[in-house]
Each structure stands twice: as structure tokens, then as C-alpha cells.
């Protein structure tokens, strides 16, 4: 029983982990460095969902951006 429980916990943790490309990792660091939230959710602009779920930057309560290019434009 103990072995099965450990296996289930490890399986769950492996499923929750995210592997980011080098480009995504740089985007994440830029986002977190600017004190914004990094998370997975649907792309959102002006409070409207406009795209599929992605790892990206929650720049404000109404904006979740999936690419660093869009994020840099948002910051301007």
C-alpha cells in the first residue's frame, strides 16, 4: 500500500510539472521579474478570452499573454 501511494504521488507530481523551452523560460523570467504572475490559462485581452490555454504572463487582472512579443508590446 505504501509503495502504491508513493507511486501515485510521483505520477501526480510528474503530470503537474511543466517543461518550458528556452524561449518560454526567458519569457517566464521576464514576467516574474516584472512582478507579474506566470500561469497556464486561456489567452485573455481586455477581460475577454481570445485563445487557447497556454503558459503565459498575467500582466493585469484582464490580460493574460501567451507570447513574449505580445508581452513586450503590452509593457510599452
C-alpha positions in Angstrom: 0.0 0.0 0.0 2.8 2.4 0.9 4.6 1.8 -2.4 1.4 2.4 -4.4 0.8 5.6 -2.6 4.3 6.9 -3.3 3.9 5.9 -7.0 0.6 7.8 -7.2 2.1 10.9 -5.6 5.1 10.8 -8.0 2.8 10.2 -11.0 0.7 13.2 -10.0 3.7 15.5 -9.5 5.2 14.5 -12.8 1.9 15.3 -14.6 1.8 18.8 -12.9 5.3 19.8 -13.8 5.9 22.0 -16.8 8.7 21.8 -19.3 9.4 25.0 -20.9 11.5 25.8 -24.0 14.5 28.1 -23.6 12.3 30.9 -25.2 9.4 30.2 -22.7 11.8 30.2 -19.8 13.2 33.6 -20.8 9.6 34.9 -21.1 8.8 33.5 -17.7 11.8 35.1 -16.1 10.9 38.5 -17.7 7.3 38.1 -16.5 8.2 37.2 -12.9 11.0 39.7 -12.8 8.4 42.4 -13.6 6.3 41.1 -10.6 3.6 39.6 -12.8 2.1 36.1 -12.5 3.2 33.2 -14.7 0.4 30.6 -15.1 -1.4 28.4 -17.5 -4.8 29.7 -18.6 -6.6 30.9 -21.8 -5.2 33.9 -23.5 -7.1 36.9 -22.4 -7.2 40.6 -23.6 -9.4 43.3 -22.0 -11.1 40.6 -19.9 -12.2 38.5 -22.9 -10.8 35.0 -23.6 -9.3 35.2 -27.1 -7.2 32.0 -27.3 -6.5 28.5 -26.1 -4.8 27.8 -22.7 -1.1 28.4 -22.6 1.7 29.1 -20.2 2.0 32.9 -20.2 2.1 36.1 -18.2 -0.9 37.5 -16.3 0.1 41.2 -16.8 -3.0 42.5 -15.1 -6.5 41.2 -14.0 -7.8 41.4 -17.6 -4.7 40.4 -19.6 -3.0 37.0 -20.0 -0.5 36.9 -22.8 1.0 33.8 -24.4 4.0 35.3 -26.2 6.9 37.4 -25.1 6.4 39.6 -28.2 2.8 40.5 -27.1 4.0 41.0 -23.5 6.7 43.4 -24.6 4.1 45.4 -26.6 1.9 45.4 -23.6 4.7 46.9 -21.5 5.2 49.8 -23.9 
